[in-house]
Every structure is written in C-alpha cells, then in structure tokens.
Amino acid sequence: MKTRTILISGGGVAGRALAFWLVRHGHRPTIVERAPGPRHGGYKVDIRGAAVEAIRRMGLLEEVRRASTDMRMASFVDDAGKQVAIMDAELFGGRSGDDVEIVRGDLTRILEASTDADTETIYDDSITGINETSDGVVVTFAGGGSRTFDLVVGADGLHSGVRRLVFGPESEHLHHLGYDIAIFSVANRLGIDRAEVTLATPGRTAILYSTRASSGAKAMFLFASGSTTHDRGDPTQQRQIVADAFAGRGWEVPRLLEEMWASPDFYFDSVSQIHMDRWSTTRVALVGDAAYASSPASGQGTSVALVGAYVLAGELAADSDDVGSAFLRYEAAMRTFVDLNQQLAGRNIKGMVLASRAQVRFQMLMLRLLPHLPGRERIASRISDGIRSAATSIDLDEYGTGTLGMPSDPLAAGRPRIEGWI
C-alpha cells in the first residue's frame, strides 16, 4: 500500500480521529491547528450508535467511558426558580444502550494522546492557499512558507477555511436554522452536581449544568434569531446580542448574563448546518462539520464526525491507488447517514426552544406527568428511537482494522490496542 503524506486542517475531534486511522493504515498525517495549543474546554457532546463502534475499534471506549459526564438529573424551573419538573438525564438526552456523553475537550484530549507520537502537529497556524497539481497539493500557510502534500483534508469545522478556498464562499453551503447559541463557563453558585437545570420561555431557553469532576458550571443560551447575522470576530457584539435576547428573563439569567461578559471561553454562533453536493475534489476532501455539520440541535455532530473520519481513512486504505474512487465511496457510504442525522435538528430544535407560552405550559405539564403515566417506558423509548435510528443507520466496514498498521507489539509501542489485534 502506498504511504501518503496527508495534511489535516483542524485539530478537533474530526481531525484527530482521522489522524488516528490514517496512521493505522500506514499514512503520515500532519495536523495544522489555528489555536496556539490543545483546546481542552468546551461543552458536553454525545457519542452514539455507529460512533460508539468506531471508538471501540480504536481501543479507546473504556477510557472514554471513564471520562463520561456521569450526568444524573435534568430539572426544569420557572422564572421564579421554582422546580416544575424533573427527569432522568439519560432520558432527557435521548441516550440509550452504549451511548456515552463526554465533554468535548476530554474527548479531544484522549484522541490527542493516541495520535501525538505518530502525527506532526503545527499549532498557531492555518492554511491560506491550496493549489492542486498532478503531483500533489501545494499548501501556503499564514505563518509563512509552503509545503507539498499528497492530499489535504479540511476538518476545520462549520466555518472551514479549506472549504472556502476549494469549494467557494461559506454562504453557498451554510444553512441557518433560525436560532443562535451561546455557551460559556460560570461559577457553580447553585452547587449543582452532575445535573442540568433548564428555564424555558417563549423563544428563549437558558440551561445551567455541571458535569462529573467539575468545580464550575456551564451556561448555555439558545434563542430564536431569524436570519440575524453577526460579526464572528467581535465577541463584544455577540455578548450584547445574547444580553438583549434574554433581558428581563428570571431565575438565574441576570447573574449568568453578568458573568458572561468576563467568561474566558465564551462561544457564540448560529445554529446552522452545512449542505454540499460533494465533499471532495481530486486531492482535497472534507470531513466532520466542515463537510456536513448537523448543528448542536441534532446532538449528533461529534458522532457523525467520528464515523466520517473512520470511513474516509478506511476508503483511502481500501483503494490506495485511486484516491478519486476512494473519495467517491466515502461520500456514497456517508450520504444517507449524514442526511438522517441532519434531519434530527429540525425536529429537536422545536422542542428545545418553544415558540409560545402555551407550548411552554404544555411541555412542562407533560414532563411533570411522565413519571406517573402508564406505559411510561414505552413513551421514553419513543423519545430516543428517532435518534437511535439515525445514529445506527450505517454499517461500518472493517477496512482491515485488525491488521493494517499493526505494530508487532501494540502495547509496547505505546499505541492503543484495536479490537481484532492478536
């Protein structure tokens, strides 16, 4: 099999997972990451269905489980802070079976530890130019200079620079779902432990949660915003948008908004998806949110990224002499899986951000009654069935993961043992 040099733009979940599998299949990946160093913060994410199997084949499932959020409870309050409903956190998150919830930064840290020894990583830099030739891809970097690689993969998120350089302006691919989201760290003044508390008001939802082994908490604000645009380079403007949207809301919202102005990890963006007719050219491909962001509303962005990285690396290994065919098979294998998981967002967001006071009252009533309803297990199962159906809608090929790239002694080599290694 031909060994290729492959540049990955983006050191997040998709980029690190792809690097892992490329190494296992005998390639030499390089990651270029805009951030000055590893990013270990972030919000909680879910690993479901086929993504659990991909993590299992990496040999990392037990480590991921040990780092799970261990969330226990979800409660709902009114403007006065009075608890109006409570439910199990697994049910609230739509998780079932082997599904795992983990903080994004913890997952990235685990993936980094499994790839650092075999992957060159360039921090505090980004790609400014891509020129495909018959012999490779000439890449120009913001930090100066250029290098040539056999292939380039954009794993650089919703606002992918690789996608813009190769496939055109973001406006041609980004579909705003009509909502914005903000997440940031705050003090855990309520002392919540492995729990989340939600205030739902018409067009606005505020959530406060604290995960296992966390001394602080995270605040998350979701709100209807129509087609509102914002300056991605102006966090002051973004904070003001959130402050204006939640002005006058009760419970802990005023305090959370006050802490927002000084929070060091404030994140703000539209709730959007990426829709593209193709995810590759002759020597450049996209993976994860760069290619098919499903949005936070789907709850499946991380899972789809993990599966996409596995399939892309596997197809390159399966047809090492014909990259074009490998890219086409990657797209064919992933398309239905991506579509079904993207479709979750439209349904989910309507339950996450309620449009009217009547809808808020009805949802709170249903949540309050759920533990006492006959057949509640069946009702609970229906809540998670749609998510599980989408999460398991792809069969993962083995791609020779039990043999390719196998060191003579994987444990002695400091690499995770992949299921199937003897």
C-alpha positions in Angstrom: 0.0 0.0 0.0 1.3 3.5 -0.9 2.1 5.7 2.1 0.8 9.2 1.6 1.5 12.5 3.3 -1.8 14.0 4.3 -2.4 17.5 5.8 -5.4 17.8 8.0 -6.6 21.3 8.8 -8.1 21.2 12.3 -7.1 19.5 15.5 -10.5 18.9 16.9 -12.5 15.6 17.1 -12.7 15.0 13.4 -9.1 15.9 12.7 -7.6 13.8 15.5 -9.8 10.8 14.8 -8.8 11.0 11.1 -5.1 11.2 12.0 -5.6 8.1 14.3 -6.9 6.0 11.4 -4.6 7.3 8.8 -1.6 6.2 10.9 -3.2 2.8 11.5 -3.5 2.4 7.7 0.1 3.4 7.1 -0.1 7.1 6.1 1.8 10.1 7.5 -0.6 12.8 8.7 0.2 16.3 9.7 -2.3 18.5 11.6 -2.4 22.3 11.3 -4.4 23.9 14.1 -5.3 27.6 14.3 -5.3 27.6 18.1 -1.9 28.2 19.9 -2.2 24.9 21.7 -4.5 22.0 22.5 -8.1 23.1 23.3 -9.5 21.1 26.2 -12.6 23.0 27.2 -15.9 23.0 25.5 -19.4 21.7 26.1 -20.7 18.2 26.6 -21.3 16.0 23.5 -22.8 12.6 22.7 -21.2 9.6 21.2 -24.0 7.3 19.8 -24.6 4.3 17.7 -22.0 3.7 15.0 -19.7 6.3 16.6 -19.5 4.1 19.7 -18.3 1.2 17.5 -15.7 3.5 15.9 -14.4 4.4 19.3 -14.4 0.7 20.3 -12.3 -0.2 17.3 -9.9 2.5 18.3 -9.4 0.7 21.6 -10.5 3.8 23.4 -14.0 3.0 24.6 -13.2 2.2 28.2 -11.1 5.4 28.5 -14.0 7.4 27.0 -16.4 5.8 29.4 -14.2 6.7 32.4 -14.3 10.3 31.3 -18.1 10.5 30.8 -20.0 13.4 32.2 -22.0 11.0 34.5 -25.0 13.3 34.4 -27.8 12.1 36.7 -30.7 14.5 36.6 -32.4 17.2 34.5 -34.8 19.6 36.1 -36.9 22.5 34.8 -37.7 25.7 36.6 -40.0 28.7 36.1 -39.0 32.4 36.1 -39.1 32.4 39.9 -36.7 29.5 40.1 -39.4 27.1 41.3 -38.8 23.5 40.1 -41.7 22.4 37.9 -40.5 19.1 36.5 -37.6 16.6 36.9 -36.4 13.6 34.8 -33.5 11.2 34.4 -30.6 12.8 32.5 -30.2 9.8 30.1 -33.9 10.1 29.1 -33.6 13.9 28.7 -30.5 13.5 26.5 -32.2 10.8 24.4 -29.4 8.3 25.2 -29.8 4.6 25.2 -27.7 1.4 25.1 -24.0 2.0 24.9 -24.3 5.8 24.2 -21.8 8.0 26.1 -21.8 11.7 26.9 -18.5 13.4 27.4 -17.1 16.9 27.5 -15.7 17.7 24.1 -12.3 18.8 25.5 -12.0 15.5 27.3 -12.6 13.5 24.1 -10.1 15.7 22.2 -7.5 15.1 24.9 -8.0 11.3 24.7 -7.7 11.4 20.9 -4.6 13.6 21.1 -2.9 11.2 23.5 -3.5 8.4 21.0 -2.1 10.3 18.0 0.7 12.7 19.2 3.5 10.2 18.9 2.7 9.5 15.2 1.4 12.8 14.0 3.2 16.1 13.3 1.1 18.9 14.8 1.6 22.6 13.8 -0.2 25.0 16.2 -1.0 28.7 15.8 -1.1 28.5 12.0 -3.7 28.0 9.2 -3.9 27.4 5.5 -4.2 30.4 3.3 -3.7 28.8 -0.1 -4.3 25.5 -1.8 -3.0 24.6 -5.3 -3.8 21.1 -6.6 -1.3 19.8 -9.1 -0.8 16.4 -10.8 1.9 15.6 -8.3 0.3 16.8 -5.0 -1.2 19.8 -3.2 0.9 22.9 -2.6 -0.3 24.5 0.6 0.6 28.0 1.7 0.5 28.8 5.4 -0.5 32.0 7.2 2.8 31.8 9.2 4.8 31.8 6.0 6.2 29.3 3.6 4.6 26.4 1.8 4.7 22.6 1.7 3.5 20.0 -0.7 1.4 17.0 0.5 -0.2 14.1 -1.4 -3.7 15.0 0.0 -5.4 17.7 2.1 -8.4 17.2 4.3 -10.4 20.0 5.8 -11.6 19.1 9.3 -11.8 22.7 10.4 -15.4 23.0 11.4 -18.5 24.9 10.5 -16.6 27.9 9.2 -14.0 25.8 7.4 -11.2 27.7 5.6 -10.4 24.7 3.4 -14.0 24.6 2.2 -13.9 28.3 1.4 -10.6 28.0 -0.5 -11.6 24.9 -2.5 -15.4 24.9 -2.7 -16.4 28.5 -2.6 -17.9 31.0 -0.2 -19.5 29.8 3.0 -22.8 31.4 2.0 -23.2 28.8 -0.7 -23.2 25.9 1.9 -24.3 27.2 5.3 -28.0 26.9 6.2 -29.1 28.9 9.2 -31.8 27.1 11.1 -33.2 30.3 12.6 -31.6 30.1 16.1 -28.4 31.2 17.8 -26.4 29.5 20.6 -24.0 30.8 23.3 -22.1 28.6 25.8 -19.6 29.8 28.5 -18.2 28.9 31.9 -19.6 30.3 35.1 -19.3 29.8 38.8 -21.4 27.0 40.2 -23.2 29.1 42.7 -26.2 26.8 42.9 -23.9 23.8 43.8 -25.4 21.5 41.1 -23.7 18.2 40.7 -23.9 16.1 37.5 -27.2 17.8 36.8 -28.7 20.4 34.4 -31.4 23.0 35.1 -33.5 24.5 32.3 -35.6 27.6 32.1 -37.8 27.6 29.0 -39.6 30.8 28.0 -41.1 31.6 24.6 -38.3 31.8 22.0 -35.6 31.6 24.7 -34.0 28.7 26.6 -31.4 29.0 29.3 -29.6 26.0 30.7 -27.1 25.6 33.5 -25.2 22.4 34.0 -22.3 20.9 35.9 -20.6 17.6 34.9 -18.7 15.0 36.8 -15.5 16.2 38.5 -16.2 19.8 37.5 -15.8 22.6 40.1 -17.6 25.1 37.9 -20.6 25.1 35.6 -21.6 25.9 32.0 -24.3 28.2 30.9 -26.0 27.7 27.6 -28.4 30.0 25.9 -30.5 29.0 22.9 -32.8 31.5 21.2 -34.8 32.2 18.0 -33.0 34.7 15.9 -34.4 34.5 12.4 -31.7 35.3 9.9 -29.8 37.6 12.2 -26.1 38.0 11.2 -23.2 38.7 13.5 -19.6 39.5 13.3 -17.6 36.4 14.1 -14.6 38.5 15.0 -16.5 40.7 17.5 -17.2 38.9 20.8 -18.5 42.1 22.4 -21.2 42.4 19.8 -22.0 38.7 20.3 -22.3 39.1 24.0 -24.6 42.1 23.5 -26.8 40.0 21.2 -27.2 37.4 24.0 -27.8 40.0 26.7 -30.5 41.7 24.6 -32.2 38.4 23.7 -32.5 37.4 27.4 -33.2 40.8 29.0 -36.0 40.5 31.5 -35.8 36.8 32.0 -35.9 35.5 35.6 -34.3 32.7 37.6 -30.5 32.9 37.4 -30.4 34.5 34.0 -29.4 38.0 35.1 -26.4 36.7 37.1 -25.4 34.4 34.2 -25.5 37.3 31.8 -23.4 39.4 34.1 -20.7 36.6 34.3 -20.9 36.2 30.6 -19.0 39.4 30.0 -15.9 38.2 31.7 -16.1 34.5 30.9 -12.8 33.5 29.2 -14.3 30.7 27.0 -17.4 32.5 25.6 -18.6 30.7 22.5 -21.3 32.1 20.2 -22.6 31.0 16.8 -25.7 30.4 14.7 -27.4 27.0 14.9 -26.5 26.1 11.3 -25.9 23.1 9.0 -23.6 22.6 6.0 -25.2 21.1 2.9 -23.0 20.2 0.0 -23.4 18.2 -3.2 -19.9 16.9 -2.9 -17.2 16.7 -0.2 -14.1 16.2 -2.3 -12.1 17.2 -5.4 -9.1 15.3 -6.9 -6.8 15.7 -3.9 -8.9 17.6 -1.3 -11.7 16.2 0.9 -13.8 17.5 3.8 -14.8 15.6 7.0 -16.9 16.4 10.0 -18.6 19.8 10.4 -16.6 21.2 7.5 -18.4 18.9 5.2 -21.8 18.1 6.9 -22.3 20.0 10.1 -25.6 18.8 11.6 -25.7 21.6 14.2 -25.9 21.4 18.0 -29.7 20.9 17.7 -29.1 17.4 16.2 -26.9 16.2 19.1 -25.0 14.2 16.5 -22.2 16.4 15.2 -19.5 14.6 17.2 -20.8 11.1 16.3 -21.0 11.9 12.6 -17.5 13.3 12.7 -16.1 10.2 14.3 -17.8 8.0 11.8 -16.8 10.2 8.9 -13.1 10.1 9.9 -13.2 6.3 10.2 -14.9 5.8 6.8 -12.7 8.3 5.0 -9.4 6.8 6.2 -10.8 3.3 5.6 -11.8 4.0 2.0 -8.4 5.6 1.3 -6.8 2.3 2.6 -9.2 0.1 0.6 -8.2 1.8 -2.7 -4.8 3.2 -2.2 -4.0 3.6 -5.9 -7.2 5.5 -6.8 -7.9 8.4 -4.5 -10.8 9.7 -6.6 -12.6 6.4 -6.3 -11.9 6.3 -2.6 -13.4 9.8 -2.1 -16.5 8.8 -4.1 -17.0 5.7 -2.0 -16.6 7.7 1.2 -19.3 10.1 0.1 -21.6 7.2 -1.0 -21.1 5.4 2.3 -21.8 8.5 4.4 -24.6 10.4 2.5 -27.7 8.7 3.9 -26.2 8.6 7.4 -25.4 12.3 7.2 -28.9 13.2 5.9 -30.7 11.3 8.6 -28.7 12.8 11.4 -29.1 16.3 9.9 -32.9 15.8 9.8 -32.9 15.4 13.6 -32.1 19.0 14.1 -35.3 20.4 12.7 -37.4 18.2 15.0 -35.2 18.7 18.0 -34.9 22.4 18.0 -38.6 22.9 18.2 -38.6 21.0 21.5 -35.5 22.8 22.7 -36.8 26.4 22.0 -40.5 26.6 22.4 -42.4 29.2 20.4 -45.2 30.3 22.8 -46.3 30.3 26.4 -48.9 27.7 25.6 -46.2 25.4 24.3 -44.1 26.0 27.4 -47.0 25.2 29.7 -47.9 22.0 27.8 -44.3 20.7 27.8 -43.9 21.3 31.5 -47.2 19.5 32.2 -46.1 16.5 30.1 -42.7 16.4 31.8 -44.3 16.6 35.2 -46.8 13.8 34.3 -44.3 11.5 32.5 -43.1 9.6 35.6 -46.7 8.7 36.6 -48.1 7.8 33.2 -48.9 4.1 32.4 -46.6 2.8 29.7 -44.0 5.4 30.5 -41.2 3.1 29.5 -42.7 2.9 26.0 -43.1 6.6 25.9 -39.5 7.1 27.0 -38.4 4.6 24.3 -40.1 6.6 21.6 -38.2 9.7 22.7 -34.9 8.1 21.9 -36.0 5.8 19.0 -35.6 8.5 16.3 -32.1 9.5 17.5 -31.0 5.8 17.7 -32.4 5.1 14.3 -30.3 7.8 12.7 -27.2 7.0 14.9 -27.2 3.4 13.7 -28.1 4.0 10.1 -24.7 3.0 8.7 -22.8 -0.3 8.8 -19.1 0.2 9.3 -16.8 -1.8 7.1 -13.9 -3.5 8.9 -11.4 -1.9 6.4 -8.8 -4.4 7.7 -8.5 -2.6 11.1 -7.4 -5.8 12.7 -4.2 -6.0 10.6 -3.3 -2.7 8.8 -0.7 -0.6 10.6 -0.4 -3.2 13.4 2.9 -2.9 15.3 4.4 -6.2 16.4 3.6 -5.3 20.0 1.0 -2.5 20.1 1.2 -2.1 23.8 5.0 -1.9 23.9 4.7 0.7 21.0 2.6 2.9 23.3 -0.5 2.6 21.0 -4.0 1.6 21.9 -4.9 -1.9 21.1 -7.5 -2.2 18.4 -10.1 -4.9 18.7 -9.1 -7.7 16.5 -5.4 -7.4 17.1 -4.0 -10.8 18.2 
